[in-house]
Amino acid sequence: MLKLYHYWSSTCSRRVRMTLAEKQVDWISHHVDIHRKKEQLEEWYKQINPNSYVPALDHDGKVLIESLIIMQYLDEVFDTGASLVPEDAYARGMMRVWMDRFEYAVHKAINALSHSRSHSDKFVGLSHDELRALWQKVGNPEKRRILLHRLEHGVSEAEEANAIERIETVLDMMEVQLAKTPWLCGDQLTLADIAMAPYPDRFQANKLDMLTDFSKRPHYGNWVSKIQALPSYAEAYAFPNPDSDAA
Ligand SMILES: N[C@@H](CCC(=O)N[C@@H](CS)C(=O)NCC(=O)O)C(=O)O
């Protein structure tokens, strides 16, 4: 039994759903409402993921967290579908370097940028004190500190500028690589490509024009079109919002 704890529009959940689609394995969905109900902060979920994040995977009672680790696990455990990890040891190392960049530069940066854009409406109706009490329940101490700091001070212009610069640096690196190879690690789609796949759409949703202007990075632009045309991408995005009234 393969059960995924996930949220319909989360980038980290989409990466994993895309990997599951590439591997062509069946899975059971447990949707965790991280938006309205804040189920990630409930005790039962913190038993599954002490960081209060989605996604988490339960494979026959064994729980795994961290989307990029879940993706590597799925590729190792299932020999169905496409092989998503390069045979060559150096290419495999580079795949992990890209994944690291997407996690520590792109994901962290977009999180700061989304906070003052698309996420700002999610707190409507909650008082400052109610929010503070909620954020004190966040399992991951770093994330807890960030959220409490943002509650008091918002996201500064300097922090936003820094976030954009960090993402642009990674997009520039992608442009150089994608001028040489069709996918980030060569001729084959790998977990590195999938790890980045949901972010171009997120840049667009947040109206980050400097990140969506492909004339500056044409090879990256081609890669975006190519990855967004994959059936596995469509499948990852097809998971519906169970709370269709939600903002
Ligand atoms: N490093 C973690 C990051 C997971 C993460 O940031 N998840 C977000 C959704 S993409 C989340 O659960 N956020 C909960 C919240 O904002 O309170 C992973 O890759 O799984």
The ligand as a Gaussian input file, in Angstrom:
#p B3LYP/6-31G(d) Opt

LIG

0 1
 N       11.709000      20.156000       2.198000
 C       10.322000      19.814000       2.253000
 C        9.528000      21.091000       2.062000
 C        8.056000      20.809000       2.101000
 C        7.214000      22.070000       2.049000
 O        7.710000      23.204000       2.051000
 N        5.900000      21.850000       1.980000
 C        4.961000      22.944000       1.950000
 C        4.057000      22.830000       0.739000
 S        4.999000      22.866000      -0.768000
 C        4.112000      22.864000       3.209000
 O        3.723000      21.801000       3.643000
 N        3.799000      24.002000       3.809000
 C        3.017000      24.034000       4.992000
 C        2.820000      25.416000       5.480000
 O        3.031000      26.347000       4.706000
 O        2.453000      25.573000       6.643000
 C        9.997000      18.783000       1.172000
 O       10.623000      18.834000       0.112000
 O        9.148000      17.918000       1.382000

